[in-house]
Amino acid sequence: MSQGPNSSQPVNPYVAPPPAVAPQIILSTPPSTRTAIEWGESVNFLFREPNWVMTLLLGTVCQFIPVIGPIVLMGYQFEVVIDLTTSQGAGYRPFDFNRFVAYLKRGVWPFLVALITMMVMIPLFYIAMIAVVFAGIGTGHAVGGGVGGVLAVIVGFVGFLLLTALMAVMNLVMQPMLLCAALTQQLGQAFRFDLVRDFISRIGKEMFLAFLFQMLVGWLLLFVGMLACFVGMYPAMIVMFMMQGHLLYQLYELYRARGGEVIPIVSAD
């Protein structure tokens, strides 16, 4: 006679019990009322936290940790995005080495997404770059003389603009993928192309402007860092990293304010 589901079953002492699965803690996401991107705030917010110097120093140290360091930094960047999202922009927690594992857990998913995506997109980028170089050289040789040189420069400049546009497209695609992977801590959630299309349809213009802003300010910060005997480049990269995080937070807020989907935020603690 078969026993019912509530019948007591003998326990086999030689079989290990199934591992306990920790429940996921979903953080609350307040509604968004954002109407525009605050460009200056994306740079200034870092310095409003009392312990910003420690964040800058510890972030710089992480750049010298092979492999794991960049993953931890990426995890901290998205922790900042989450802090700003859940506090409605009130503030963020400074970098804390006691949360090193939490940063690592948060960062591994967007890192894997970036790695997979780059394996597809980087070959296309290099093919386009080689095509631009050969087009410029070929134009110069075909026409010859001073006119050929001028045309070669023009072709090279147009090619540079096309490569910049290709990088912008890569950025438009990757930003919502990285955000989704980091917030949900699930690799599969990043490849929801319906969400990517929805992001681009609602805030595509702002995402493109944010890409240009990051590129211009990033070049300026790196140039200033190079003037400080190149040592200043490392803290400059942390300022860029934090600026990128704040812009991503603002873009996500703007996306939700325009009727976009709320992405579940799973705690890494």
VENRANOR-V862271 format. One record per pair of residues at least 6 apart in sequence whose ideal C-beta (glycine too) atoms are under 6 Angstrom apart, sorted by sequence separation. I is the first residue (numbers start at 0). GAP is how many residues later the second one is. If there is no record, write none. Layout:
[[I GAP] [I GAP]]
This chain:
[[45 6] [62 6] [61 7] [224 7] [83 8] [139 8] [142 8] [224 8] [82 9] [139 9] [179 9] [180 9] [61 10] [82 10] [179 10] [61 11] [221 11] [224 11] [79 12] [138 12] [139 12] [138 13] [176 13] [221 14] [220 15] [135 16] [138 16] [220 18] [75 19] [135 19] [175 19] [220 19] [134 20] [135 20] [175 20] [217 22] [172 23] [175 23] [75 27] [78 27] [131 27] [74 28] [77 28] [171 28] [74 29] [213 30] [71 31] [74 31] [71 32] [74 32] [70 33] [73 33] [71 35] [171 35] [58 36] [70 36] [73 36] [57 37] [70 37] [73 37] [209 37] [127 38] [54 39] [53 40] [54 40] [70 40] [167 40] [170 40] [50 43] [167 43] [48 45] [202 48] [120 49] [202 51] [202 52] [201 53] [198 56] [201 56] [116 57] [29 58] [201 58] [26 59] [112 64] [112 65] [109 68] [112 68] [109 71] [108 72] [109 72] [108 73] [111 75] [105 76] [108 76] [112 77] [108 78] [182 80] [183 80] [184 81] [182 82] [183 82] [179 83] [77 104] [105 162] [104 163] [76 164] [80 164] [84 164] [79 165] [83 165] [101 166] [80 167] [101 167] [76 168] [80 168] [36 169] [62 171] [38 174] [59 174] [59 175] [59 178] [55 179] [58 179] [55 182] [81 183] [45 196] [42 200] [41 201] [44 201] [41 204] [41 205] [36 213] [33 219] [33 220] [31 221] [33 223] [31 224] [31 225] [28 233] [25 238] [26 238] [26 240] [23 242] [24 242]]
